[in-house]
Amino acid sequence: MIQHWLILTGLWDHPERSLVKGSQMLREQSARLAYCLDDHGALVSLLQELAERFDYGCAVNPRKKKPNTCQQLKNGYKFA
């Protein structure tokens, strides 16, 4: 549930970010997250760090042959 809400608040509004990569990153950091749940200051610091990592660590890889949805939207692709 925590992963779900962090993905919704950190990545959902950014089509150029990968939800899969974000989920993987959160799973990798789950022990740190669990450790910080009872320490408000540490939790806020970790969430800020994750938000920064979402910006550069979760970028969608561009594709030439089959552009992903984000690329199609940016290029004004006409869906049939």
C-alpha positions as CSV (number, residue, x, y, z in Angstrom):
1,M,0.0,0.0,0.0
2,I,2.9,2.4,0.8
3,Q,4.5,1.7,-2.5
4,H,1.2,2.3,-4.3
5,W,0.8,5.8,-2.7
6,L,4.4,6.8,-3.2
7,I,4.0,5.9,-6.9
8,L,0.8,7.8,-7.2
9,T,2.2,10.9,-5.5
10,G,5.7,10.8,-7.0
11,L,5.3,9.4,-10.5
12,W,1.7,9.3,-11.7
13,D,1.6,12.8,-13.1
14,H,4.9,12.4,-15.0
15,P,4.4,10.5,-18.2
16,E,8.1,10.5,-19.0
17,R,8.7,8.5,-15.8
18,S,8.5,4.7,-15.6
19,L,6.2,3.3,-13.0
20,V,8.0,-0.1,-13.3
21,K,11.4,1.6,-12.5
22,G,9.8,3.5,-9.7
23,S,8.3,0.3,-8.2
24,Q,11.7,-1.4,-8.4
25,M,13.4,1.5,-6.7
26,L,10.9,1.5,-3.9
27,R,11.3,-2.3,-3.4
28,E,15.0,-1.8,-3.2
29,Q,14.6,0.8,-0.5
30,S,11.8,-1.0,1.4
31,A,14.1,-1.8,4.4
32,R,15.2,1.8,4.8
33,L,11.5,2.9,4.5
34,A,10.4,0.4,7.2
35,Y,13.2,1.6,9.5
36,C,12.2,5.2,9.1
37,L,8.5,4.8,9.7
38,D,8.7,5.6,13.5
39,D,11.1,8.6,13.0
40,H,9.3,11.5,11.3
41,G,12.5,13.4,10.5
42,A,14.2,10.4,8.9
43,L,11.1,9.5,7.0
44,V,10.8,13.0,5.5
45,S,14.5,12.9,4.5
46,L,14.1,9.5,2.8
47,L,10.9,10.6,1.0
48,Q,12.7,13.7,-0.3
49,E,15.6,11.6,-1.5
50,L,13.2,9.2,-3.2
51,A,11.5,12.1,-4.9
52,E,14.9,13.3,-6.3
53,R,15.8,9.8,-7.4
54,F,12.4,9.5,-9.2
55,D,13.5,12.5,-11.4
56,Y,16.7,10.9,-12.7
57,G,16.4,7.2,-12.0
58,C,13.0,6.5,-13.5
59,A,13.2,8.0,-16.9
60,V,11.4,6.1,-19.7
61,N,13.9,4.8,-22.3
62,P,13.1,6.3,-25.7
63,R,12.5,3.8,-28.5
64,K,12.9,4.4,-32.3
65,K,11.1,1.4,-33.7
66,K,8.0,1.3,-31.4
67,P,7.8,4.7,-29.6
68,N,6.4,4.4,-26.1
69,T,3.2,6.3,-25.2
70,C,5.0,9.2,-23.7
71,Q,7.0,9.7,-27.0
72,Q,3.8,9.4,-29.0
73,L,2.0,12.0,-27.0
74,K,4.9,14.4,-27.2
75,N,5.1,13.9,-31.0
76,G,1.4,14.4,-31.6
77,Y,0.9,10.8,-32.7
78,K,-2.5,10.1,-34.1
79,F,-4.0,7.0,-32.5
80,A,-6.2,4.9,-34.9
